[in-house]
């Protein structure tokens, strides 16, 4: 990544100052303040501590250096605790690849009127005979890792649209409640991004029931960002204008090319986007930070096999009968 701040428009710099408390003259000192706290957490492997990397955590926490450091810790703790999610963490890994080509997720070509990148998920595309919910989650995380490299996305943030049209009850029985909880934790508490909203459209009753299971794990602020539109696309357009949405979401641009984002991440597969772009597993670890197997290795192939096999936990109708 180029020197941070390079190439940002005046408009973005003003937005960063206004919304994120970012002051250019103080930015380097804020980064150092976060970095200096690393030695206080000797149980965490901080695989990246460069300026550009720390900056995204500061922006995600509006330049509160203590909160930014807490988020940095949670980011790496989550990866140490859930190593199976990050084994072969690259776009050409089979499960991730299938999810990406099924637009789980996709990324729309235009940002919304607030400059936020729009992630879309067409839930009915999920072929649970080929890949599990964990593969979809890994594809989402990998997508966010790629997008957050761009400073404009660090400042503007993201919105997510999930289209549940034709999603079946049978597909919902492959949803793993334990993984849902982990997904909430990973995205809400452990990732350095600004999420402006999550929009559900055409959601069936059983999806709303699943949401009731997830809600206890959501912060109040996060709950307020989840919007259920049903089949009323007009209310969706109040948040995301038609001009940037594809026809299938009631928008004015052509139907979404579901393979476009997958092809961008996968490339020619030899150089597909992956863990080497995110982590520096062979970097020199600062003094005082212990080396461990998780620093340079990922789980063995047995774990990979588990991840590649659809993780089916049958949910009967009683699961959805929640008060």
C-alpha positions in Angstrom: 0.0 0.0 0.0 1.3 3.5 -0.8 2.0 6.0 1.9 -1.3 6.5 3.7 -3.2 9.7 2.8 -1.5 9.8 -0.6 -4.1 10.4 -3.3 -7.0 11.1 -1.0 -9.3 13.8 -2.4 -9.9 17.0 -0.4 -13.5 15.8 0.1 -12.4 12.5 1.6 -9.9 14.3 3.9 -12.6 16.6 5.1 -14.9 13.7 5.7 -12.3 11.8 7.7 -11.7 14.9 9.8 -15.4 15.6 10.3 -16.7 12.0 10.9 -13.6 10.2 12.2 -11.7 12.9 14.1 -8.7 12.3 11.8 -6.2 15.2 12.0 -3.4 14.8 9.4 -0.8 16.5 11.6 -1.5 14.1 14.5 -2.0 11.0 12.5 1.5 9.6 12.8 1.6 10.2 16.6 -1.8 8.4 16.9 -0.4 5.4 15.0 2.7 5.3 17.3 0.5 5.5 20.4 -1.3 2.4 19.2 1.9 0.6 18.3 3.5 1.3 21.6 0.7 -0.7 23.4 1.6 -3.9 21.6 4.2 -5.0 24.1 1.5 -5.0 26.8 -0.2 -7.9 25.1 2.4 -10.7 25.0 -0.2 -13.4 24.4 -1.2 -12.1 20.9 0.8 -12.5 17.7 0.5 -9.2 15.9 1.3 -10.3 12.4 1.2 -6.7 11.0 2.1 -3.5 12.8 2.9 -1.2 9.9 1.5 2.3 9.8 -1.0 1.7 7.0 -2.4 -1.3 8.7 -2.8 0.3 12.1 -4.4 3.3 10.5 -7.5 1.3 9.4 -8.1 0.4 13.1 -7.9 4.1 14.1 -10.4 5.0 11.4 -12.7 2.3 12.5 -12.7 3.7 16.0 -12.7 7.4 15.2 -9.1 7.9 16.3 -9.7 6.8 19.8 -6.3 5.2 20.3 -7.4 3.0 23.2 -10.4 1.6 21.3 -8.3 1.2 18.2 -5.8 -0.9 20.1 -8.6 -3.0 21.6 -9.9 -3.7 18.1 -6.4 -4.5 16.8 -6.1 -7.1 19.6 -9.5 -8.6 18.9 -8.7 -8.8 15.2 -5.7 -11.1 15.8 -7.2 -12.9 18.8 -10.1 -13.9 16.6 -7.8 -15.3 14.0 -5.8 -17.2 16.6 -8.9 -18.6 18.2 -10.6 -19.6 14.8 -7.6 -20.8 12.9 -9.7 -23.2 10.8 -11.5 -20.2 9.2 -8.2 -18.8 8.0 -6.5 -22.0 6.7 -6.0 -21.7 2.9 -7.6 -18.3 3.1 -7.5 -17.4 -0.5 -9.9 -16.8 -3.4 -8.9 -19.9 -5.3 -9.6 -22.3 -2.3 -12.5 -24.4 -3.5 -15.2 -23.5 -1.0 -14.4 -19.8 -1.2 -14.2 -19.9 -4.9 -17.7 -21.6 -5.3 -19.2 -19.0 -2.9 -17.7 -16.1 -4.8 -18.9 -17.4 -8.2 -22.4 -17.7 -6.7 -22.2 -14.0 -5.6 -21.9 -14.8 -1.9 -20.8 -12.1 -1.8 -20.6 -9.9 -4.8 -19.6 -6.2 -4.9 -21.6 -3.7 -7.0 -19.7 -1.6 -9.4 -20.9 1.7 -7.9 -20.8 3.1 -4.4 -23.9 4.5 -2.7 -24.6 8.2 -2.4 -22.4 8.3 0.8 -19.5 6.7 -1.0 -20.0 3.3 0.7 -19.2 0.1 -1.2 -22.2 -2.1 -1.6 -21.9 -5.9 -0.9 -24.7 -8.1 -2.2 -25.6 -11.6 -1.4 -28.2 -13.6 -3.3 -29.0 -16.2 -0.7 -30.9 -18.6 -3.0 -27.6 -19.1 -5.0 -26.2 -21.1 -2.0 -25.5 -24.7 -3.2 -25.0 -26.4 0.2 -24.1 -29.6 -1.5 -20.9 -28.0 -2.7 -19.8 -25.7 0.1 -20.8 -24.8 3.6 -21.9 -21.6 5.4 -18.4 -21.3 6.6 -17.1 -21.0 3.0 -19.6 -18.1 2.5 -18.3 -16.4 5.7 -14.7 -16.9 4.6 -15.6 -15.4 1.2 -17.2 -12.4 2.9 -14.1 -11.9 5.2 -11.7 -12.2 2.2 -13.8 -9.7 0.3 -13.7 -7.2 3.1 -9.9 -7.7 3.6 -9.4 -6.8 -0.1 -11.7 -3.8 0.0 -10.4 -2.4 3.3 -7.0 -2.0 1.7 -8.4 1.1 -0.1 -8.4 4.2 2.1 -11.6 5.5 0.6 -13.4 2.4 1.9 -11.8 2.8 5.4 -13.3 6.3 5.5 -16.7 5.7 3.7 -17.5 2.2 4.9 -19.8 -0.4 3.6 -23.5 -1.4 3.2 -24.8 -4.9 2.7 -27.9 -6.1 0.8 -29.1 -9.7 1.2 -31.7 -10.8 -1.3 -33.6 -13.8 0.1 -35.8 -14.3 -3.0 -36.5 -18.0 -3.5 -34.3 -19.0 -0.5 -35.9 -22.3 0.8 -36.6 -23.7 4.2 -34.4 -26.7 3.3 -31.5 -24.4 2.7 -32.0 -22.8 6.1 -31.6 -26.2 7.8 -27.9 -26.0 6.9 -27.4 -22.9 9.0 -25.2 -23.5 11.9 -26.2 -21.4 15.0 -22.7 -21.6 16.5 -21.2 -20.3 13.3 -23.7 -17.5 13.1 -22.6 -16.4 16.5 -19.0 -16.5 15.3 -19.9 -14.5 12.2 -21.5 -11.8 14.4 -18.4 -11.7 16.6 -16.0 -11.6 13.7 -17.8 -8.8 11.8 -19.2 -6.7 14.6 -16.4 -6.8 17.1 -13.2 -7.9 15.3 -13.0 -6.2 11.9 -11.8 -2.7 11.2 -14.6 -1.4 9.0 -17.5 1.0 9.2 -20.8 -0.8 8.4 -23.5 1.6 7.5 -26.4 -0.9 7.3 -27.5 -4.4 6.5 -30.7 -4.6 4.3 -32.8 -7.8 3.9 -35.2 -8.0 1.1 -37.9 -10.7 0.3 -37.0 -12.5 3.5 -39.2 -15.4 4.5 -40.6 -16.0 8.0 -37.9 -18.5 8.9 -35.1 -16.0 8.1 -36.7 -13.6 10.5 -36.8 -16.4 13.0 -33.1 -17.0 12.5 -32.5 -13.3 13.0 -34.2 -13.6 16.4 -31.5 -16.2 17.4 -28.8 -13.8 16.3 -30.1 -10.6 17.9 -29.0 -11.3 21.5 -25.4 -11.2 20.2 -25.8 -7.9 18.5 -25.0 -4.6 20.1 -27.8 -2.1 20.2 -26.1 0.1 17.6 -25.8 -2.8 15.3 -29.5 -3.8 15.7 -30.4 -0.3 14.6 -28.5 -0.9 11.3 -30.5 -4.0 10.3 -33.4 -3.2 8.0 -36.1 -5.7 6.9 -37.8 -4.5 3.8 -39.7 -7.6 2.8 -41.0 -7.2 -0.8 -41.1 -3.4 -0.5 -38.1 -2.3 -2.5 -39.2 1.3 -2.2 -38.0 1.4 1.4 -34.7 -0.1 0.3 -34.3 2.7 -2.2 -34.8 5.2 0.6 -31.4 4.0 1.9 -29.7 3.0 -1.3 -30.7 4.9 -4.4 -31.9 3.2 -7.6 -29.2 4.8 -9.7 -26.5 2.4 -8.2 -28.6 -0.7 -7.9 -29.0 -3.5 -10.5 -32.4 -4.3 -12.0 -33.0 -7.4 -9.8 -32.9 -5.0 -6.8 -35.3 -2.6 -8.4 -32.5 -0.4 -9.6 -31.7 1.4 -12.8 -28.5 -0.3 -13.9 -28.2 -3.6 -15.8 -28.5 -6.9 -13.9 -25.5 -7.7 -11.8 -22.8 -9.9 -13.3 -22.5 -12.5 -10.6 -19.0 -13.5 -11.6 -17.4 -10.1 -11.8 -16.2 -9.9 -8.2 -15.1 -13.5 -8.2 -13.0 -13.0 -11.3 -11.4 -9.9 -9.8 -10.3 -11.8 -6.6 -9.4 -15.1 -8.2 -7.5 -13.6 -11.2 -5.6 -16.4 -12.9 -5.6 -18.5 -9.7 -1.8 -18.6 -9.5 -2.0 -15.0 -8.2 -5.4 -15.1 -6.6 -5.9 -12.8 -3.7 -5.2 -14.5 -0.4 -3.5 -14.7 3.0 -0.1 -13.5 1.7 -1.7 -10.2 0.9 -3.2 -9.9 4.3 -0.6 -11.4 6.7 3.1 -11.3 6.9 3.7 -14.8 8.3 7.5 -14.6 7.9 8.0 -11.1 9.2 10.4 -10.5 12.1 8.3 -10.5 15.3 9.0 -7.5 17.6 10.9 -8.2 20.8 8.6 -9.2 23.6 6.0 -10.9 21.3 6.2 -14.7 21.6 6.5 -16.8 18.6 4.0 -19.7 18.3 2.9 -22.2 15.7 0.0 -19.9 14.7 2.5 -17.3 13.7 3.9 -19.1 10.8 1.7 -22.1 10.3 -1.9 -22.9 9.6 -3.9 -26.0 10.7 -3.2 -29.3 9.0 -5.2 -30.7 6.0 -7.6 -32.5 8.3 -9.0 -29.2 9.3 -9.3 -28.2 5.7 -11.3 -31.3 4.9 -13.7 -30.3 7.7 -14.1 -26.8 6.3 -14.6 -28.0 2.7 -17.4 -30.5 3.8 -20.8 -28.8 4.2 -21.3 -28.4 7.9 -24.9 -29.5 8.2 -26.7 -29.2 11.5 -30.3 -30.2 10.9 -32.7 -27.6 12.3 -36.3 -28.8 12.8 -39.2 -26.4 12.9 -38.9 -26.1 16.7 -35.7 -24.1 16.2 -37.7 -21.4 14.6 -40.4 -21.2 17.3 -38.8 -18.5 19.3 -40.7 -16.2 21.6 
